[in-house]
Amino acid sequence: MKRALQSRSGRCRVSLALLLVTLSGIPGCQREDDAIQLPPAPTTDEGALPSPEELVGQMSEFLQSHGQFAFDAFVTYEALQESGQKLQFDLVQRMAVSQPDRLHWVTLRDDGSTNTVWFSDGVFTMLKQPENIYGQIDGLGTIPEMVDVVVNEFGLVVPFSDFLLAGEESVFLRGLESSLYGGLTWVEGVWTHHVAFRSELVDFQVWIREDGDPIPQKLVITWKYEEGLPSYVARFRKWRFSLPSDESQFRFVAPPDAERIEVIPVSPADEVGY
Protein backbone atom coordinates (compact mmCIF):
# COMPACT_ATOMS: atom_id res chain seq x y z
CA MET A 1 0.00 0.00 0.00
CA LYS A 2 2.82 2.37 0.82
CA ARG A 3 4.50 1.71 -2.54
CA ALA A 4 1.24 2.34 -4.37
CA LEU A 5 0.76 5.67 -2.63
CA GLN A 6 4.31 6.72 -3.42
CA SER A 7 3.98 5.72 -7.04
CA ARG A 8 0.72 7.56 -7.62
CA SER A 9 1.93 10.72 -5.86
CA GLY A 10 5.00 11.14 -8.05
CA ARG A 11 7.77 12.95 -6.20
CA CYS A 12 5.61 13.64 -3.13
CA ARG A 13 6.80 12.07 0.08
CA VAL A 14 4.13 10.10 1.95
CA SER A 15 3.62 11.71 5.35
CA LEU A 16 0.85 12.44 7.81
CA ALA A 17 0.67 16.00 6.52
CA LEU A 18 0.25 14.74 2.94
CA LEU A 19 -2.48 12.33 3.93
CA LEU A 20 -4.33 15.10 5.76
CA VAL A 21 -4.11 17.38 2.73
CA THR A 22 -5.28 14.61 0.40
CA LEU A 23 -8.22 13.74 2.63
CA SER A 24 -9.21 17.40 2.83
CA GLY A 25 -9.66 17.47 -0.93
CA ILE A 26 -6.83 19.87 -1.72
CA PRO A 27 -5.21 18.78 -5.01
CA GLY A 28 -1.55 18.63 -5.83
CA CYS A 29 1.60 17.63 -4.04
CA GLN A 30 2.31 18.73 -0.48
CA ARG A 31 5.76 20.25 -0.15
CA GLU A 32 7.68 18.94 2.82
CA ASP A 33 8.31 22.49 4.13
CA ASP A 34 4.53 23.16 4.10
CA ALA A 35 3.83 20.43 6.64
CA ILE A 36 2.51 21.46 10.03
CA GLN A 37 5.44 21.46 12.43
CA LEU A 38 4.81 20.00 15.85
CA PRO A 39 6.32 21.92 18.77
CA PRO A 40 9.35 20.48 20.56
CA ALA A 41 8.99 19.14 24.05
CA PRO A 42 8.87 21.86 26.75
CA THR A 43 11.96 22.23 28.90
CA THR A 44 10.21 22.68 32.26
CA ASP A 45 10.59 19.67 34.54
CA GLU A 46 7.50 18.03 35.91
CA GLY A 47 6.75 18.83 39.52
CA ALA A 48 4.96 21.45 41.54
CA LEU A 49 3.01 23.98 39.48
CA PRO A 50 4.70 27.38 39.14
CA SER A 51 3.27 30.33 41.04
CA PRO A 52 1.40 32.74 38.72
CA GLU A 53 2.48 35.66 40.90
CA GLU A 54 6.13 34.63 40.74
CA LEU A 55 6.01 34.23 36.96
CA VAL A 56 4.53 37.71 36.46
CA GLY A 57 7.02 39.12 38.97
CA GLN A 58 9.89 37.63 36.98
CA MET A 59 8.48 39.10 33.77
CA SER A 60 8.14 42.56 35.35
CA GLU A 61 11.64 42.46 36.86
CA PHE A 62 13.12 41.41 33.52
CA LEU A 63 11.48 44.31 31.66
CA GLN A 64 12.50 46.75 34.39
CA SER A 65 16.09 45.52 34.25
CA HIS A 66 16.37 46.62 30.63
CA GLY A 67 16.62 50.35 30.23
CA GLN A 68 15.54 50.02 26.61
CA PHE A 69 13.10 47.73 24.86
CA ALA A 70 10.73 47.72 21.91
CA PHE A 71 8.05 45.40 20.53
CA ASP A 72 5.22 45.06 18.05
CA ALA A 73 1.72 44.09 19.19
CA PHE A 74 -1.07 42.75 16.99
CA VAL A 75 -4.31 43.51 18.78
CA THR A 76 -7.96 42.54 18.45
CA TYR A 77 -10.52 44.25 20.67
CA GLU A 78 -14.28 44.11 20.98
CA ALA A 79 -16.89 46.85 21.23
CA LEU A 80 -20.59 46.40 21.96
CA GLN A 81 -22.87 48.26 19.55
CA GLU A 82 -26.15 49.95 20.44
CA SER A 83 -27.94 47.09 18.66
CA GLY A 84 -26.45 44.64 21.14
CA GLN A 85 -24.10 43.10 18.58
CA LYS A 86 -20.44 42.85 19.54
CA LEU A 87 -17.94 43.75 16.82
CA GLN A 88 -14.19 43.11 16.63
CA PHE A 89 -11.59 45.62 15.49
CA ASP A 90 -7.86 45.27 14.83
CA LEU A 91 -4.86 47.38 15.73
CA VAL A 92 -1.14 47.20 15.16
CA GLN A 93 0.88 48.91 17.87
CA ARG A 94 4.63 49.50 17.87
CA MET A 95 6.28 50.79 21.03
CA ALA A 96 9.83 51.80 21.93
CA VAL A 97 10.92 52.63 25.49
CA SER A 98 14.10 54.21 26.82
CA GLN A 99 13.93 54.58 30.58
CA PRO A 100 13.48 56.77 32.45
CA ASP A 101 12.02 59.48 30.21
CA ARG A 102 11.80 58.49 26.52
CA LEU A 103 8.82 56.82 24.88
CA HIS A 104 7.44 56.43 21.36
CA TRP A 105 4.50 54.48 20.04
CA VAL A 106 2.36 54.19 16.93
CA THR A 107 -1.18 52.80 16.84
CA LEU A 108 -2.51 51.84 13.39
CA ARG A 109 -6.24 51.07 13.32
CA ASP A 110 -7.99 48.89 10.79
CA ASP A 111 -9.69 51.97 9.29
CA GLY A 112 -6.26 53.34 8.34
CA SER A 113 -6.14 56.06 11.01
CA THR A 114 -3.13 56.43 13.29
CA ASN A 115 -2.15 57.88 16.64
CA THR A 116 1.56 58.54 17.05
CA VAL A 117 3.08 59.58 20.38
CA TRP A 118 6.47 61.00 21.31
CA PHE A 119 7.59 61.62 24.88
CA SER A 120 10.94 63.23 25.62
CA ASP A 121 12.34 66.25 27.48
CA GLY A 122 9.21 66.31 29.62
CA VAL A 123 6.85 66.85 26.65
CA PHE A 124 4.12 64.41 25.59
CA THR A 125 2.95 64.84 21.97
CA MET A 126 0.16 62.98 20.19
CA LEU A 127 -0.35 63.30 16.43
CA LYS A 128 -3.60 62.06 14.87
CA GLN A 129 -3.78 61.18 11.19
CA PRO A 130 -5.39 61.65 8.72
CA GLU A 131 -6.72 64.70 10.61
CA ASN A 132 -3.13 66.02 10.78
CA ILE A 133 -3.65 67.52 14.22
CA TYR A 134 -1.50 67.24 17.32
CA GLY A 135 -1.63 68.20 20.97
CA GLN A 136 1.06 68.52 23.61
CA ILE A 137 1.29 68.26 27.38
CA ASP A 138 4.47 69.59 28.95
CA GLY A 139 6.00 69.85 32.39
CA LEU A 140 6.20 66.07 32.78
CA GLY A 141 9.12 64.09 34.17
CA THR A 142 9.67 60.36 33.98
CA ILE A 143 7.57 57.79 32.14
CA PRO A 144 5.60 56.82 35.28
CA GLU A 145 4.86 60.49 35.98
CA MET A 146 3.74 60.99 32.39
CA VAL A 147 1.45 57.94 32.50
CA ASP A 148 -0.15 59.20 35.72
CA VAL A 149 -0.87 62.65 34.29
CA VAL A 150 -2.09 61.79 30.80
CA VAL A 151 -4.30 58.93 32.03
CA ASN A 152 -5.77 60.41 35.20
CA GLU A 153 -5.92 64.10 34.26
CA PHE A 154 -6.46 63.98 30.50
CA GLY A 155 -8.30 60.68 30.06
CA LEU A 156 -5.86 59.37 27.46
CA VAL A 157 -4.92 55.73 27.13
CA VAL A 158 -1.28 54.62 27.30
CA PRO A 159 -1.09 51.12 25.80
CA PHE A 160 0.68 48.47 27.83
CA SER A 161 1.27 50.89 30.70
CA ASP A 162 1.72 47.91 33.04
CA PHE A 163 4.92 47.07 31.15
CA LEU A 164 6.11 50.67 31.46
CA LEU A 165 5.49 50.75 35.20
CA ALA A 166 6.99 47.35 35.93
CA GLY A 167 9.05 47.52 39.09
CA GLU A 168 9.61 45.94 42.44
CA GLU A 169 5.85 45.55 42.94
CA SER A 170 4.29 44.59 39.62
CA VAL A 171 1.19 46.62 38.84
CA PHE A 172 -0.20 43.41 37.36
CA LEU A 173 -0.53 42.04 40.88
CA ARG A 174 -2.29 44.94 42.59
CA GLY A 175 -5.76 44.27 43.95
CA LEU A 176 -5.88 40.63 42.92
CA GLU A 177 -8.80 38.47 43.98
CA SER A 178 -7.50 35.17 42.61
CA SER A 179 -4.87 33.63 40.34
CA LEU A 180 -4.61 30.48 38.25
CA TYR A 181 -1.84 28.59 36.50
CA GLY A 182 -3.23 27.30 33.21
CA GLY A 183 -0.29 25.13 32.16
CA LEU A 184 2.18 25.22 29.28
CA THR A 185 0.80 26.53 25.99
CA TRP A 186 2.33 26.85 22.51
CA VAL A 187 1.94 30.53 21.50
CA GLU A 188 3.64 32.44 18.68
CA GLY A 189 6.13 29.64 18.09
CA VAL A 190 7.32 29.11 21.69
CA TRP A 191 6.20 27.33 24.83
CA THR A 192 4.68 29.70 27.36
CA HIS A 193 3.37 29.67 30.92
CA HIS A 194 -0.34 30.54 30.80
CA VAL A 195 -1.37 32.47 33.91
CA ALA A 196 -4.73 34.05 34.69
CA PHE A 197 -5.83 36.58 37.32
CA ARG A 198 -9.03 38.17 38.56
CA SER A 199 -9.34 41.62 40.06
CA GLU A 200 -12.31 43.78 40.95
CA LEU A 201 -12.77 45.31 37.48
CA VAL A 202 -11.01 42.99 35.03
CA ASP A 203 -9.93 39.45 34.37
CA PHE A 204 -6.61 39.16 32.60
CA GLN A 205 -4.37 36.46 31.24
CA VAL A 206 -0.69 36.53 30.30
CA TRP A 207 1.35 33.99 28.35
CA ILE A 208 5.04 34.23 29.40
CA ARG A 209 7.89 32.49 27.65
CA GLU A 210 8.83 29.27 29.36
CA ASP A 211 12.42 29.07 28.11
CA GLY A 212 14.89 31.94 27.94
CA ASP A 213 13.87 35.51 28.72
CA PRO A 214 10.51 35.73 30.59
CA ILE A 215 8.84 38.07 28.14
CA PRO A 216 5.11 38.12 27.36
CA GLN A 217 3.89 36.49 24.16
CA LYS A 218 0.19 37.23 24.58
CA LEU A 219 -2.11 39.29 26.80
CA VAL A 220 -5.90 39.13 27.20
CA ILE A 221 -7.97 41.60 29.24
CA THR A 222 -11.72 41.18 29.84
CA TRP A 223 -13.72 44.02 31.40
CA LYS A 224 -16.06 42.26 33.82
CA TYR A 225 -18.54 45.07 34.38
CA GLU A 226 -18.71 46.45 30.84
CA GLU A 227 -21.85 45.39 29.00
CA GLY A 228 -21.11 42.42 26.79
CA LEU A 229 -17.83 41.64 28.59
CA PRO A 230 -15.59 43.12 25.87
CA SER A 231 -12.07 41.75 25.61
CA TYR A 232 -8.70 42.96 24.37
CA VAL A 233 -6.22 40.45 22.92
CA ALA A 234 -2.60 41.36 22.12
CA ARG A 235 0.03 39.11 20.56
CA PHE A 236 3.60 40.35 20.92
CA ARG A 237 6.33 39.96 18.34
CA LYS A 238 9.78 41.31 17.54
CA TRP A 239 10.93 42.08 21.06
CA ARG A 240 14.11 44.14 20.93
CA PHE A 241 16.36 45.22 23.80
CA SER A 242 18.61 47.76 22.11
CA LEU A 243 17.58 50.90 20.24
CA PRO A 244 19.31 53.29 17.81
CA SER A 245 21.75 55.52 19.67
CA ASP A 246 20.63 58.82 18.08
CA GLU A 247 17.17 58.66 19.77
CA SER A 248 15.60 60.47 16.82
CA GLN A 249 12.51 58.29 17.10
CA PHE A 250 11.66 60.00 20.40
CA ARG A 251 11.73 63.54 18.97
CA PHE A 252 8.60 65.04 17.44
CA VAL A 253 8.80 67.03 14.22
CA ALA A 254 5.47 68.49 13.10
CA PRO A 255 4.48 67.38 9.60
CA PRO A 256 3.66 70.04 6.98
CA ASP A 257 0.42 71.94 7.63
CA ALA A 258 -0.21 70.12 10.92
CA GLU A 259 -2.50 72.02 13.28
CA ARG A 260 -1.78 72.20 16.99
CA ILE A 261 -4.86 71.91 19.19
CA GLU A 262 -5.38 72.37 22.91
CA VAL A 263 -5.51 69.23 25.05
CA ILE A 264 -8.34 69.60 27.58
CA PRO A 265 -8.04 67.91 30.99
CA VAL A 266 -10.73 65.33 31.68
CA SER A 267 -10.74 63.67 35.07
CA PRO A 268 -11.22 60.85 35.67
CA ALA A 269 -10.82 58.90 32.43
CA ASP A 270 -14.28 57.54 31.75
CA GLU A 271 -13.84 55.42 28.66
CA VAL A 272 -11.64 52.75 27.21
CA GLY A 273 -9.65 53.81 24.16
CA TYR A 274 -7.06 52.19 21.94
Buried (B, 14 or more C-beta within 10 A) or exposed (E): EEEEEEEEBEEBEBEEBBEEBBEEEEEEBBEEEEBEEEEEEBEEEEEEEBEBBEBBBBBBBBBBEBEBBBBBBBBBBBBBEEEEEBEEEEBBBBBBBBBEBBBBBBBBBEEEEBBBBBBBEBBBBBBBBEEEEBBBBEEBEBBBBBBBBBBBBBBBBBBBBBBBBBEEEBBBBEEBEEBEBBEBBBBEEBBBBBBBBBBEEBBBBBBBBBEEEBBBBBBBBBBEEBEEEBBBBBBBEEBEBEBEEEBEBBBBEEEEEBEEEEBEEEEEBEEEEB
